[in-house]
Amino acid sequence: MIFAFVFFLICLIMKRHTFLLIIEQEKKDMASLKTIGFSGRTIRLVYLLLYGGSILFGLFLGIVCCKPVAILIERKMVSSTGF
């Protein structure tokens, strides 16, 4: 139990460090885009398309892959539990 807690804390520390680095990199990227001449609205649109597109692609891929796996799990559950 203690090992799992310590491992969880280490993961949280690593996650925090990773997020801080990502935020710092994003600030540099936004500054570069501002220097090129992008407006705040255009930068928001770029990040919306970047992250929104990734989210929608992930959702679509998850839904497409989930259906066959759910059917397989349902068949296994019926044969093993009777439900």
mmCIF file of the N, C-alpha and C atoms, coordinates in Angstrom:
data_MODEL
# 
_entry.id   MODEL 
# 
loop_
_atom_site.group_PDB 
_atom_site.id 
_atom_site.type_symbol 
_atom_site.label_atom_id 
_atom_site.label_alt_id 
_atom_site.label_comp_id 
_atom_site.label_asym_id 
_atom_site.label_entity_id 
_atom_site.label_seq_id 
_atom_site.pdbx_PDB_ins_code 
_atom_site.Cartn_x 
_atom_site.Cartn_y 
_atom_site.Cartn_z 
_atom_site.occupancy 
_atom_site.B_iso_or_equiv 
_atom_site.pdbx_formal_charge 
_atom_site.auth_seq_id 
_atom_site.auth_comp_id 
_atom_site.auth_asym_id 
_atom_site.auth_atom_id 
_atom_site.pdbx_PDB_model_num 
ATOM 1   N N  . MET A 1 1  ? 0.822   -1.191  0.000   1.00 0.00 ? 1  MET A N  1 
ATOM 2   C CA . MET A 1 1  ? 0.000   0.000   0.000   1.00 0.00 ? 1  MET A CA 1 
ATOM 3   C C  . MET A 1 1  ? 0.870   1.261   0.000   1.00 0.00 ? 1  MET A C  1 
ATOM 4   N N  . ILE A 1 2  ? 1.902   1.250   0.804   1.00 0.00 ? 2  ILE A N  1 
ATOM 5   C CA . ILE A 1 2  ? 2.785   2.415   0.876   1.00 0.00 ? 2  ILE A CA 1 
ATOM 6   C C  . ILE A 1 2  ? 3.542   2.584   -0.437  1.00 0.00 ? 2  ILE A C  1 
ATOM 7   N N  . PHE A 1 3  ? 3.956   1.449   -1.031  1.00 0.00 ? 3  PHE A N  1 
ATOM 8   C CA . PHE A 1 3  ? 4.652   1.524   -2.314  1.00 0.00 ? 3  PHE A CA 1 
ATOM 9   C C  . PHE A 1 3  ? 3.762   2.182   -3.365  1.00 0.00 ? 3  PHE A C  1 
ATOM 10  N N  . ALA A 1 4  ? 2.501   1.808   -3.403  1.00 0.00 ? 4  ALA A N  1 
ATOM 11  C CA . ALA A 1 4  ? 1.575   2.387   -4.372  1.00 0.00 ? 4  ALA A CA 1 
ATOM 12  C C  . ALA A 1 4  ? 1.406   3.888   -4.126  1.00 0.00 ? 4  ALA A C  1 
ATOM 13  N N  . PHE A 1 5  ? 1.337   4.303   -2.863  1.00 0.00 ? 5  PHE A N  1 
ATOM 14  C CA . PHE A 1 5  ? 1.187   5.712   -2.537  1.00 0.00 ? 5  PHE A CA 1 
ATOM 15  C C  . PHE A 1 5  ? 2.422   6.500   -2.963  1.00 0.00 ? 5  PHE A C  1 
ATOM 16  N N  . VAL A 1 6  ? 3.605   5.968   -2.678  1.00 0.00 ? 6  VAL A N  1 
ATOM 17  C CA . VAL A 1 6  ? 4.845   6.642   -3.069  1.00 0.00 ? 6  VAL A CA 1 
ATOM 18  C C  . VAL A 1 6  ? 4.941   6.714   -4.593  1.00 0.00 ? 6  VAL A C  1 
ATOM 19  N N  . PHE A 1 7  ? 4.595   5.631   -5.252  1.00 0.00 ? 7  PHE A N  1 
ATOM 20  C CA . PHE A 1 7  ? 4.614   5.617   -6.716  1.00 0.00 ? 7  PHE A CA 1 
ATOM 21  C C  . PHE A 1 7  ? 3.632   6.647   -7.270  1.00 0.00 ? 7  PHE A C  1 
ATOM 22  N N  . PHE A 1 8  ? 2.458   6.759   -6.658  1.00 0.00 ? 8  PHE A N  1 
ATOM 23  C CA . PHE A 1 8  ? 1.459   7.747   -7.071  1.00 0.00 ? 8  PHE A CA 1 
ATOM 24  C C  . PHE A 1 8  ? 2.009   9.160   -6.904  1.00 0.00 ? 8  PHE A C  1 
ATOM 25  N N  . LEU A 1 9  ? 2.672   9.438   -5.797  1.00 0.00 ? 9  LEU A N  1 
ATOM 26  C CA . LEU A 1 9  ? 3.262   10.763  -5.578  1.00 0.00 ? 9  LEU A CA 1 
ATOM 27  C C  . LEU A 1 9  ? 4.333   11.076  -6.617  1.00 0.00 ? 9  LEU A C  1 
ATOM 28  N N  . ILE A 1 10 ? 5.155   10.096  -6.923  1.00 0.00 ? 10 ILE A N  1 
ATOM 29  C CA . ILE A 1 10 ? 6.193   10.291  -7.935  1.00 0.00 ? 10 ILE A CA 1 
ATOM 30  C C  . ILE A 1 10 ? 5.554   10.599  -9.291  1.00 0.00 ? 10 ILE A C  1 
ATOM 31  N N  . CYS A 1 11 ? 4.490   9.881   -9.622  1.00 0.00 ? 11 CYS A N  1 
ATOM 32  C CA . CYS A 1 11 ? 3.786   10.137  -10.888 1.00 0.00 ? 11 CYS A CA 1 
ATOM 33  C C  . CYS A 1 11 ? 3.202   11.544  -10.918 1.00 0.00 ? 11 CYS A C  1 
ATOM 34  N N  . LEU A 1 12 ? 2.637   11.998  -9.787  1.00 0.00 ? 12 LEU A N  1 
ATOM 35  C CA . LEU A 1 12 ? 2.094   13.354  -9.738  1.00 0.00 ? 12 LEU A CA 1 
ATOM 36  C C  . LEU A 1 12 ? 3.184   14.400  -9.937  1.00 0.00 ? 12 LEU A C  1 
ATOM 37  N N  . ILE A 1 13 ? 4.341   14.184  -9.326  1.00 0.00 ? 13 ILE A N  1 
ATOM 38  C CA . ILE A 1 13 ? 5.455   15.123  -9.470  1.00 0.00 ? 13 ILE A CA 1 
ATOM 39  C C  . ILE A 1 13 ? 5.921   15.164  -10.925 1.00 0.00 ? 13 ILE A C  1 
ATOM 40  N N  . MET A 1 14 ? 6.039   14.005  -11.545 1.00 0.00 ? 14 MET A N  1 
ATOM 41  C CA . MET A 1 14 ? 6.464   13.958  -12.941 1.00 0.00 ? 14 MET A CA 1 
ATOM 42  C C  . MET A 1 14 ? 5.432   14.619  -13.853 1.00 0.00 ? 14 MET A C  1 
ATOM 43  N N  . LYS A 1 15 ? 4.145   14.388  -13.583 1.00 0.00 ? 15 LYS A N  1 
ATOM 44  C CA . LYS A 1 15 ? 3.082   14.989  -14.380 1.00 0.00 ? 15 LYS A CA 1 
ATOM 45  C C  . LYS A 1 15 ? 3.109   16.506  -14.263 1.00 0.00 ? 15 LYS A C  1 
ATOM 46  N N  . ARG A 1 16 ? 3.310   17.010  -13.047 1.00 0.00 ? 16 ARG A N  1 
ATOM 47  C CA . ARG A 1 16 ? 3.377   18.453  -12.831 1.00 0.00 ? 16 ARG A CA 1 
ATOM 48  C C  . ARG A 1 16 ? 4.539   19.062  -13.611 1.00 0.00 ? 16 ARG A C  1 
ATOM 49  N N  . HIS A 1 17 ? 5.695   18.406  -13.543 1.00 0.00 ? 17 HIS A N  1 
ATOM 50  C CA . HIS A 1 17 ? 6.873   18.892  -14.255 1.00 0.00 ? 17 HIS A CA 1 
ATOM 51  C C  . HIS A 1 17 ? 6.614   18.917  -15.766 1.00 0.00 ? 17 HIS A C  1 
ATOM 52  N N  . THR A 1 18 ? 5.995   17.866  -16.273 1.00 0.00 ? 18 THR A N  1 
ATOM 53  C CA . THR A 1 18 ? 5.695   17.793  -17.702 1.00 0.00 ? 18 THR A CA 1 
ATOM 54  C C  . THR A 1 18 ? 4.743   18.908  -18.115 1.00 0.00 ? 18 THR A C  1 
ATOM 55  N N  . PHE A 1 19 ? 3.697   19.131  -17.314 1.00 0.00 ? 19 PHE A N  1 
ATOM 56  C CA . PHE A 1 19 ? 2.741   20.192  -17.642 1.00 0.00 ? 19 PHE A CA 1 
ATOM 57  C C  . PHE A 1 19 ? 3.402   21.561  -17.610 1.00 0.00 ? 19 PHE A C  1 
ATOM 58  N N  . LEU A 1 20 ? 4.278   21.790  -16.648 1.00 0.00 ? 20 LEU A N  1 
ATOM 59  C CA . LEU A 1 20 ? 4.966   23.079  -16.582 1.00 0.00 ? 20 LEU A CA 1 
ATOM 60  C C  . LEU A 1 20 ? 5.841   23.299  -17.813 1.00 0.00 ? 20 LEU A C  1 
ATOM 61  N N  . LEU A 1 21 ? 6.518   22.246  -18.255 1.00 0.00 ? 21 LEU A N  1 
ATOM 62  C CA . LEU A 1 21 ? 7.337   22.364  -19.463 1.00 0.00 ? 21 LEU A CA 1 
ATOM 63  C C  . LEU A 1 21 ? 6.483   22.621  -20.699 1.00 0.00 ? 21 LEU A C  1 
ATOM 64  N N  . ILE A 1 22 ? 5.334   21.956  -20.780 1.00 0.00 ? 22 ILE A N  1 
ATOM 65  C CA . ILE A 1 22 ? 4.445   22.166  -21.923 1.00 0.00 ? 22 ILE A CA 1 
ATOM 66  C C  . ILE A 1 22 ? 3.923   23.599  -21.942 1.00 0.00 ? 22 ILE A C  1 
ATOM 67  N N  . ILE A 1 23 ? 3.522   24.103  -20.786 1.00 0.00 ? 23 ILE A N  1 
ATOM 68  C CA . ILE A 1 23 ? 3.017   25.471  -20.707 1.00 0.00 ? 23 ILE A CA 1 
ATOM 69  C C  . ILE A 1 23 ? 4.103   26.460  -21.111 1.00 0.00 ? 23 ILE A C  1 
ATOM 70  N N  . GLU A 1 24 ? 5.323   26.239  -20.655 1.00 0.00 ? 24 GLU A N  1 
ATOM 71  C CA . GLU A 1 24 ? 6.428   27.129  -21.020 1.00 0.00 ? 24 GLU A CA 1 
ATOM 72  C C  . GLU A 1 24 ? 6.682   27.106  -22.522 1.00 0.00 ? 24 GLU A C  1 
ATOM 73  N N  . GLN A 1 25 ? 6.624   25.916  -23.126 1.00 0.00 ? 25 GLN A N  1 
ATOM 74  C CA . GLN A 1 25 ? 6.821   25.810  -24.570 1.00 0.00 ? 25 GLN A CA 1 
ATOM 75  C C  . GLN A 1 25 ? 5.692   26.513  -25.331 1.00 0.00 ? 25 GLN A C  1 
ATOM 76  N N  . GLU A 1 26 ? 4.468   26.367  -24.845 1.00 0.00 ? 26 GLU A N  1 
ATOM 77  C CA . GLU A 1 26 ? 3.333   27.024  -25.492 1.00 0.00 ? 26 GLU A CA 1 
ATOM 78  C C  . GLU A 1 26 ? 3.479   28.541  -25.445 1.00 0.00 ? 26 GLU A C  1 
ATOM 79  N N  . LYS A 1 27 ? 3.986   29.062  -24.336 1.00 0.00 ? 27 LYS A N  1 
ATOM 80  C CA . LYS A 1 27 ? 4.206   30.508  -24.236 1.00 0.00 ? 27 LYS A CA 1 
ATOM 81  C C  . LYS A 1 27 ? 5.217   30.971  -25.278 1.00 0.00 ? 27 LYS A C  1 
ATOM 82  N N  . LYS A 1 28 ? 6.271   30.183  -25.466 1.00 0.00 ? 28 LYS A N  1 
ATOM 83  C CA . LYS A 1 28 ? 7.273   30.531  -26.474 1.00 0.00 ? 28 LYS A CA 1 
ATOM 84  C C  . LYS A 1 28 ? 6.663   30.484  -27.874 1.00 0.00 ? 28 LYS A C  1 
ATOM 85  N N  . ASP A 1 29 ? 5.850   29.471  -28.127 1.00 0.00 ? 29 ASP A N  1 
ATOM 86  C CA . ASP A 1 29 ? 5.206   29.353  -29.440 1.00 0.00 ? 29 ASP A CA 1 
ATOM 87  C C  . ASP A 1 29 ? 4.262   30.521  -29.688 1.00 0.00 ? 29 ASP A C  1 
ATOM 88  N N  . MET A 1 30 ? 3.495   30.902  -28.660 1.00 0.00 ? 30 MET A N  1 
ATOM 89  C CA . MET A 1 30 ? 2.582   32.036  -28.816 1.00 0.00 ? 30 MET A CA 1 
ATOM 90  C C  . MET A 1 30 ? 3.347   33.333  -29.064 1.00 0.00 ? 30 MET A C  1 
ATOM 91  N N  . ALA A 1 31 ? 4.466   33.493  -28.388 1.00 0.00 ? 31 ALA A N  1 
ATOM 92  C CA . ALA A 1 31 ? 5.282   34.690  -28.609 1.00 0.00 ? 31 ALA A CA 1 
ATOM 93  C C  . ALA A 1 31 ? 5.817   34.715  -30.039 1.00 0.00 ? 31 ALA A C  1 
ATOM 94  N N  . SER A 1 32 ? 6.203   33.556  -30.554 1.00 0.00 ? 32 SER A N  1 
ATOM 95  C CA . SER A 1 32 ? 6.683   33.492  -31.940 1.00 0.00 ? 32 SER A CA 1 
ATOM 96  C C  . SER A 1 32 ? 5.574   33.850  -32.912 1.00 0.00 ? 32 SER A C  1 
ATOM 97  N N  . LEU A 1 33 ? 4.373   33.340  -32.653 1.00 0.00 ? 33 LEU A N  1 
ATOM 98  C CA . LEU A 1 33 ? 3.252   33.656  -33.536 1.00 0.00 ? 33 LEU A CA 1 
ATOM 99  C C  . LEU A 1 33 ? 2.898   35.139  -33.468 1.00 0.00 ? 33 LEU A C  1 
ATOM 100 N N  . LYS A 1 34 ? 2.973   35.729  -32.285 1.00 0.00 ? 34 LYS A N  1 
ATOM 101 C CA . LYS A 1 34 ? 2.716   37.173  -32.145 1.00 0.00 ? 34 LYS A CA 1 
ATOM 102 C C  . LYS A 1 34 ? 3.753   37.969  -32.926 1.00 0.00 ? 34 LYS A C  1 
ATOM 103 N N  . THR A 1 35 ? 5.002   37.523  -32.873 1.00 0.00 ? 35 THR A N  1 
ATOM 104 C CA . THR A 1 35 ? 6.075   38.209  -33.577 1.00 0.00 ? 35 THR A CA 1 
ATOM 105 C C  . THR A 1 35 ? 5.850   38.164  -35.089 1.00 0.00 ? 35 THR A C  1 
ATOM 106 N N  . ILE A 1 36 ? 5.351   37.045  -35.573 1.00 0.00 ? 36 ILE A N  1 
ATOM 107 C CA . ILE A 1 36 ? 5.081   36.914  -37.003 1.00 0.00 ? 36 ILE A CA 1 
ATOM 108 C C  . ILE A 1 36 ? 3.957   37.842  -37.424 1.00 0.00 ? 36 ILE A C  1 
ATOM 109 N N  . GLY A 1 37 ? 3.036   38.149  -36.489 1.00 0.00 ? 37 GLY A N  1 
ATOM 110 C CA . GLY A 1 37 ? 1.953   39.052  -36.832 1.00 0.00 ? 37 GLY A CA 1 
ATOM 111 C C  . GLY A 1 37 ? 0.568   38.473  -36.626 1.00 0.00 ? 37 GLY A C  1 
ATOM 112 N N  . PHE A 1 38 ? 0.484   37.300  -36.005 1.00 0.00 ? 38 PHE A N  1 
ATOM 113 C CA . PHE A 1 38 ? -0.819  36.711  -35.734 1.00 0.00 ? 38 PHE A CA 1 
ATOM 114 C C  . PHE A 1 38 ? -1.518  37.502  -34.630 1.00 0.00 ? 38 PHE A C  1 
ATOM 115 N N  . SER A 1 39 ? -2.826  37.649  -34.761 1.00 0.00 ? 39 SER A N  1 
ATOM 116 C CA . SER A 1 39 ? -3.595  38.319  -33.707 1.00 0.00 ? 39 SER A CA 1 
ATOM 117 C C  . SER A 1 39 ? -3.969  37.293  -32.635 1.00 0.00 ? 39 SER A C  1 
ATOM 118 N N  . GLY A 1 40 ? -4.440  37.794  -31.521 1.00 0.00 ? 40 GLY A N  1 
ATOM 119 C CA . GLY A 1 40 ? -4.863  36.897  -30.444 1.00 0.00 ? 40 GLY A CA 1 
ATOM 120 C C  . GLY A 1 40 ? -5.973  35.963  -30.882 1.00 0.00 ? 40 GLY A C  1 
ATOM 121 N N  . ARG A 1 41 ? -6.872  36.497  -31.704 1.00 0.00 ? 41 ARG A N  1 
ATOM 122 C CA . ARG A 1 41 ? -7.984  35.686  -32.195 1.00 0.00 ? 41 ARG A CA 1 
ATOM 123 C C  . ARG A 1 41 ? -7.491  34.561  -33.106 1.00 0.00 ? 41 ARG A C  1 
ATOM 124 N N  . THR A 1 42 ? -6.533  34.857  -33.950 1.00 0.00 ? 42 THR A N  1 
ATOM 125 C CA . THR A 1 42 ? -5.977  33.849  -34.851 1.00 0.00 ? 42 THR A CA 1 
ATOM 126 C C  . THR A 1 42 ? -5.226  32.781  -34.072 1.00 0.00 ? 42 THR A C  1 
ATOM 127 N N  . ILE A 1 43 ? -4.500  33.184  -33.055 1.00 0.00 ? 43 ILE A N  1 
ATOM 128 C CA . ILE A 1 43 ? -3.772  32.218  -32.230 1.00 0.00 ? 43 ILE A CA 1 
ATOM 129 C C  . ILE A 1 43 ? -4.757  31.288  -31.531 1.00 0.00 ? 43 ILE A C  1 
ATOM 130 N N  . ARG A 1 44 ? -5.851  31.846  -31.011 1.00 0.00 ? 44 ARG A N  1 
ATOM 131 C CA . ARG A 1 44 ? -6.873  31.006  -30.374 1.00 0.00 ? 44 ARG A CA 1 
ATOM 132 C C  . ARG A 1 44 ? -7.447  30.011  -31.369 1.00 0.00 ? 44 ARG A C  1 
ATOM 133 N N  . LEU A 1 45 ? -7.685  30.455  -32.584 1.00 0.00 ? 45 LEU A N  1 
ATOM 134 C CA . LEU A 1 45 ? -8.217  29.579  -33.623 1.00 0.00 ? 45 LEU A CA 1 
ATOM 135 C C  . LEU A 1 45 ? -7.235  28.458  -33.957 1.00 0.00 ? 45 LEU A C  1 
ATOM 136 N N  . VAL A 1 46 ? -5.957  28.795  -34.047 1.00 0.00 ? 46 VAL A N  1 
ATOM 137 C CA . VAL A 1 46 ? -4.930  27.784  -34.332 1.00 0.00 ? 46 VAL A CA 1 
ATOM 138 C C  . VAL A 1 46 ? -4.913  26.722  -33.235 1.00 0.00 ? 46 VAL A C  1 
ATOM 139 N N  . TYR A 1 47 ? -4.920  27.147  -31.972 1.00 0.00 ? 47 TYR A N  1 
ATOM 140 C CA . TYR A 1 47 ? -4.886  26.180  -30.873 1.00 0.00 ? 47 TYR A CA 1 
ATOM 141 C C  . TYR A 1 47 ? -6.201  25.413  -30.758 1.00 0.00 ? 47 TYR A C  1 
ATOM 142 N N  . LEU A 1 48 ? -7.316  26.058  -31.075 1.00 0.00 ? 48 LEU A N  1 
ATOM 143 C CA . LEU A 1 48 ? -8.594  25.359  -31.065 1.00 0.00 ? 48 LEU A CA 1 
ATOM 144 C C  . LEU A 1 48 ? -8.603  24.254  -32.110 1.00 0.00 ? 48 LEU A C  1 
ATOM 145 N N  . LEU A 1 49 ? -8.122  24.563  -33.305 1.00 0.00 ? 49 LEU A N  1 
ATOM 146 C CA . LEU A 1 49 ? -8.059  23.546  -34.354 1.00 0.00 ? 49 LEU A CA 1 
ATOM 147 C C  . LEU A 1 49 ? -7.076  22.433  -33.991 1.00 0.00 ? 49 LEU A C  1 
ATOM 148 N N  . LEU A 1 50 ? -5.949  22.807  -33.418 1.00 0.00 ? 50 LEU A N  1 
ATOM 149 C CA . LEU A 1 50 ? -4.941  21.819  -33.048 1.00 0.00 ? 50 LEU A CA 1 
ATOM 150 C C  . LEU A 1 50 ? -5.459  20.862  -31.987 1.00 0.00 ? 50 LEU A C  1 
ATOM 151 N N  . TYR A 1 51 ? -5.909  21.395  -30.870 1.00 0.00 ? 51 TYR A N  1 
ATOM 152 C CA . TYR A 1 51 ? -6.349  20.551  -29.768 1.00 0.00 ? 51 TYR A CA 1 
ATOM 153 C C  . TYR A 1 51 ? -7.748  19.992  -30.003 1.00 0.00 ? 51 TYR A C  1 
ATOM 154 N N  . GLY A 1 52 ? -8.643  20.792  -30.564 1.00 0.00 ? 52 GLY A N  1 
ATOM 155 C CA . GLY A 1 52 ? -9.991  20.307  -30.844 1.00 0.00 ? 52 GLY A CA 1 
ATOM 156 C C  . GLY A 1 52 ? -9.985  19.184  -31.867 1.00 0.00 ? 52 GLY A C  1 
ATOM 157 N N  . GLY A 1 53 ? -9.158  19.339  -32.894 1.00 0.00 ? 53 GLY A N  1 
ATOM 158 C CA . GLY A 1 53 ? -9.037  18.273  -33.892 1.00 0.00 ? 53 GLY A CA 1 
ATOM 159 C C  . GLY A 1 53 ? -8.499  16.991  -33.297 1.00 0.00 ? 53 GLY A C  1 
ATOM 160 N N  . SER A 1 54 ? -7.519  17.113  -32.420 1.00 0.00 ? 54 SER A N  1 
ATOM 161 C CA . SER A 1 54 ? -6.969  15.930  -31.765 1.00 0.00 ? 54 SER A CA 1 
ATOM 162 C C  . SER A 1 54 ? -8.006  15.253  -30.891 1.00 0.00 ? 54 SER A C  1 
ATOM 163 N N  . ILE A 1 55 ? -8.779  16.051  -30.166 1.00 0.00 ? 55 ILE A N  1 
ATOM 164 C CA . ILE A 1 55 ? -9.812  15.492  -29.290 1.00 0.00 ? 55 ILE A CA 1 
ATOM 165 C C  . ILE A 1 55 ? -10.889 14.789  -30.114 1.00 0.00 ? 55 ILE A C  1 
ATOM 166 N N  . LEU A 1 56 ? -11.358 15.438  -31.168 1.00 0.00 ? 56 LEU A N  1 
ATOM 167 C CA . LEU A 1 56 ? -12.394 14.823  -31.992 1.00 0.00 ? 56 LEU A CA 1 
ATOM 168 C C  . LEU A 1 56 ? -11.895 13.553  -32.673 1.00 0.00 ? 56 LEU A C  1 
ATOM 169 N N  . PHE A 1 57 ? -10.656 13.560  -33.148 1.00 0.00 ? 57 PHE A N  1 
ATOM 170 C CA . PHE A 1 57 ? -10.081 12.358  -33.757 1.00 0.00 ? 57 PHE A CA 1 
ATOM 171 C C  . PHE A 1 57 ? -9.991  11.232  -32.736 1.00 0.00 ? 57 PHE A C  1 
ATOM 172 N N  . GLY A 1 58 ? -9.554  11.561  -31.522 1.00 0.00 ? 58 GLY A N  1 
ATOM 173 C CA . GLY A 1 58 ? -9.471  10.547  -30.470 1.00 0.00 ? 58 GLY A CA 1 
ATOM 174 C C  . GLY A 1 58 ? -10.831 9.992   -30.089 1.00 0.00 ? 58 GLY A C  1 
ATOM 175 N N  . LEU A 1 59 ? -11.829 10.868  -30.012 1.00 0.00 ? 59 LEU A N  1 
ATOM 176 C CA . LEU A 1 59 ? -13.188 10.402  -29.717 1.00 0.00 ? 59 LEU A CA 1 
ATOM 177 C C  . LEU A 1 59 ? -13.707 9.482   -30.812 1.00 0.00 ? 59 LEU A C  1 
ATOM 178 N N  . PHE A 1 60 ? -13.525 9.885   -32.051 1.00 0.00 ? 60 PHE A N  1 
ATOM 179 C CA . PHE A 1 60 ? -13.976 9.072   -33.175 1.00 0.00 ? 60 PHE A CA 1 
ATOM 180 C C  . PHE A 1 60 ? -13.278 7.715   -33.176 1.00 0.00 ? 60 PHE A C  1 
ATOM 181 N N  . LEU A 1 61 ? -11.970 7.719   -33.010 1.00 0.00 ? 61 LEU A N  1 
ATOM 182 C CA . LEU A 1 61 ? -11.212 6.474   -33.002 1.00 0.00 ? 61 LEU A CA 1 
ATOM 183 C C  . LEU A 1 61 ? -11.636 5.579   -31.836 1.00 0.00 ? 61 LEU A C  1 
ATOM 184 N N  . GLY A 1 62 ? -11.875 6.178   -30.672 1.00 0.00 ? 62 GLY A N  1 
ATOM 185 C CA . GLY A 1 62 ? -12.323 5.404   -29.519 1.00 0.00 ? 62 GLY A CA 1 
ATOM 186 C C  . GLY A 1 62 ? -13.684 4.788   -29.731 1.00 0.00 ? 62 GLY A C  1 
ATOM 187 N N  . ILE A 1 63 ? -14.593 5.537   -30.326 1.00 0.00 ? 63 ILE A N  1 
ATOM 188 C CA . ILE A 1 63 ? -15.937 5.002   -30.581 1.00 0.00 ? 63 ILE A CA 1 
ATOM 189 C C  . ILE A 1 63 ? -15.880 3.871   -31.597 1.00 0.00 ? 63 ILE A C  1 
ATOM 190 N N  . VAL A 1 64 ? -15.101 4.058   -32.649 1.00 0.00 ? 64 VAL A N  1 
ATOM 191 C CA . VAL A 1 64 ? -14.994 3.031   -33.690 1.00 0.00 ? 64 VAL A CA 1 
ATOM 192 C C  . VAL A 1 64 ? -14.372 1.746   -33.121 1.00 0.00 ? 64 VAL A C  1 
ATOM 193 N N  . CYS A 1 65 ? -13.342 1.885   -32.299 1.00 0.00 ? 65 CYS A N  1 
ATOM 194 C CA . CYS A 1 65 ? -12.670 0.702   -31.742 1.00 0.00 ? 65 CYS A CA 1 
ATOM 195 C C  . CYS A 1 65 ? -13.463 0.076   -30.595 1.00 0.00 ? 65 CYS A C  1 
ATOM 196 N N  . CYS A 1 66 ? -14.277 0.864   -29.926 1.00 0.00 ? 66 CYS A N  1 
ATOM 197 C CA . CYS A 1 66 ? -14.994 0.391   -28.749 1.00 0.00 ? 66 CYS A CA 1 
ATOM 198 C C  . CYS A 1 66 ? -16.108 -0.590  -29.113 1.00 0.00 ? 66 CYS A C  1 
ATOM 199 N N  . LYS A 1 67 ? -16.781 -0.367  -30.200 1.00 0.00 ? 67 LYS A N  1 
ATOM 200 C CA . LYS A 1 67 ? -17.934 -1.195  -30.563 1.00 0.00 ? 67 LYS A CA 1 
ATOM 201 C C  . LYS A 1 67 ? -17.570 -2.670  -30.709 1.00 0.00 ? 67 LYS A C  1 
ATOM 202 N N  . PRO A 1 68 ? -16.553 -3.040  -31.508 1.00 0.00 ? 68 PRO A N  1 
ATOM 203 C CA . PRO A 1 68 ? -16.221 -4.469  -31.618 1.00 0.00 ? 68 PRO A CA 1 
ATOM 204 C C  . PRO A 1 68 ? -15.718 -5.064  -30.297 1.00 0.00 ? 68 PRO A C  1 
ATOM 205 N N  . VAL A 1 69 ? -14.973 -4.280  -29.551 1.00 0.00 ? 69 VAL A N  1 
ATOM 206 C CA . VAL A 1 69 ? -14.456 -4.774  -28.270 1.00 0.00 ? 69 VAL A CA 1 
ATOM 207 C C  . VAL A 1 69 ? -15.604 -4.985  -27.285 1.00 0.00 ? 69 VAL A C  1 
ATOM 208 N N  . ALA A 1 70 ? -16.580 -4.083  -27.277 1.00 0.00 ? 70 ALA A N  1 
ATOM 209 C CA . ALA A 1 70 ? -17.725 -4.223  -26.382 1.00 0.00 ? 70 ALA A CA 1 
ATOM 210 C C  . ALA A 1 70 ? -18.534 -5.468  -26.731 1.00 0.00 ? 70 ALA A C  1 
ATOM 211 N N  . ILE A 1 71 ? -18.690 -5.746  -28.006 1.00 0.00 ? 71 ILE A N  1 
ATOM 212 C CA . ILE A 1 71 ? -19.416 -6.949  -28.420 1.00 0.00 ? 71 ILE A CA 1 
ATOM 213 C C  . ILE A 1 71 ? -18.675 -8.195  -27.962 1.00 0.00 ? 71 ILE A C  1 
ATOM 214 N N  . LEU A 1 72 ? -17.355 -8.199  -28.111 1.00 0.00 ? 72 LEU A N  1 
ATOM 215 C CA . LEU A 1 72 ? -16.546 -9.340  -27.674 1.00 0.00 ? 72 LEU A CA 1 
ATOM 216 C C  . LEU A 1 72 ? -16.633 -9.532  -26.164 1.00 0.00 ? 72 LEU A C  1 
ATOM 217 N N  . ILE A 1 73 ? -16.545 -8.456  -25.416 1.00 0.00 ? 73 ILE A N  1 
ATOM 218 C CA . ILE A 1 73 ? -16.648 -8.548  -23.958 1.00 0.00 ? 73 ILE A CA 1 
ATOM 219 C C  . ILE A 1 73 ? -18.033 -9.032  -23.547 1.00 0.00 ? 73 ILE A C  1 
ATOM 220 N N  . GLU A 1 74 ? -19.059 -8.555  -24.244 1.00 0.00 ? 74 GLU A N  1 
ATOM 221 C CA . GLU A 1 74 ? -20.424 -8.981  -23.938 1.00 0.00 ? 74 GLU A CA 1 
ATOM 222 C C  . GLU A 1 74 ? -20.577 -10.485 -24.127 1.00 0.00 ? 74 GLU A C  1 
ATOM 223 N N  . ARG A 1 75 ? -20.024 -11.018 -25.202 1.00 0.00 ? 75 ARG A N  1 
ATOM 224 C CA . ARG A 1 75 ? -20.103 -12.464 -25.455 1.00 0.00 ? 75 ARG A CA 1 
ATOM 225 C C  . ARG A 1 75 ? -19.369 -13.252 -24.375 1.00 0.00 ? 75 ARG A C  1 
ATOM 226 N N  . LYS A 1 76 ? -18.196 -12.767 -23.974 1.00 0.00 ? 76 LYS A N  1 
ATOM 227 C CA . LYS A 1 76 ? -17.424 -13.453 -22.927 1.00 0.00 ? 76 LYS A CA 1 
ATOM 228 C C  . LYS A 1 76 ? -18.142 -13.401 -21.582 1.00 0.00 ? 76 LYS A C  1 
ATOM 229 N N  . MET A 1 77 ? -18.777 -12.268 -21.294 1.00 0.00 ? 77 MET A N  1 
ATOM 230 C CA . MET A 1 77 ? -19.496 -12.110 -20.025 1.00 0.00 ? 77 MET A CA 1 
ATOM 231 C C  . MET A 1 77 ? -20.694 -13.054 -19.967 1.00 0.00 ? 77 MET A C  1 
ATOM 232 N N  . VAL A 1 78 ? -21.398 -13.208 -21.074 1.00 0.00 ? 78 VAL A N  1 
ATOM 233 C CA . VAL A 1 78 ? -22.558 -14.093 -21.093 1.00 0.00 ? 78 VAL A CA 1 
ATOM 234 C C  . VAL A 1 78 ? -22.123 -15.537 -20.843 1.00 0.00 ? 78 VAL A C  1 
ATOM 235 N N  . SER A 1 79 ? -21.039 -15.942 -21.457 1.00 0.00 ? 79 SER A N  1 
ATOM 236 C CA . SER A 1 79 ? -20.596 -17.330 -21.301 1.00 0.00 ? 79 SER A CA 1 
ATOM 237 C C  . SER A 1 79 ? -19.978 -17.578 -19.934 1.00 0.00 ? 79 SER A C  1 
ATOM 238 N N  . SER A 1 80 ? -19.402 -16.574 -19.298 1.00 0.00 ? 80 SER A N  1 
ATOM 239 C CA . SER A 1 80 ? -18.745 -16.828 -18.020 1.00 0.00 ? 80 SER A CA 1 
ATOM 240 C C  . SER A 1 80 ? -19.634 -16.512 -16.812 1.00 0.00 ? 80 SER A C  1 
ATOM 241 N N  . THR A 1 81 ? -20.504 -15.515 -16.913 1.00 0.00 ? 81 THR A N  1 
ATOM 242 C CA . THR A 1 81 ? -21.326 -15.136 -15.755 1.00 0.00 ? 81 THR A CA 1 
ATOM 243 C C  . THR A 1 81 ? -22.801 -15.437 -15.943 1.00 0.00 ? 81 THR A C  1 
ATOM 244 N N  . GLY A 1 82 ? -23.251 -15.600 -17.157 1.00 0.00 ? 82 GLY A N  1 
ATOM 245 C CA . GLY A 1 82 ? -24.653 -15.851 -17.410 1.00 0.00 ? 82 GLY A CA 1 
ATOM 246 C C  . GLY A 1 82 ? -25.468 -14.576 -17.565 1.00 0.00 ? 82 GLY A C  1 
ATOM 247 N N  . PHE A 1 83 ? -24.833 -13.427 -17.433 1.00 0.00 ? 83 PHE A N  1 
ATOM 248 C CA . PHE A 1 83 ? -25.553 -12.159 -17.591 1.00 0.00 ? 83 PHE A CA 1 
ATOM 249 C C  . PHE A 1 83 ? -25.453 -11.671 -19.019 1.00 0.00 ? 83 PHE A C  1 
# 
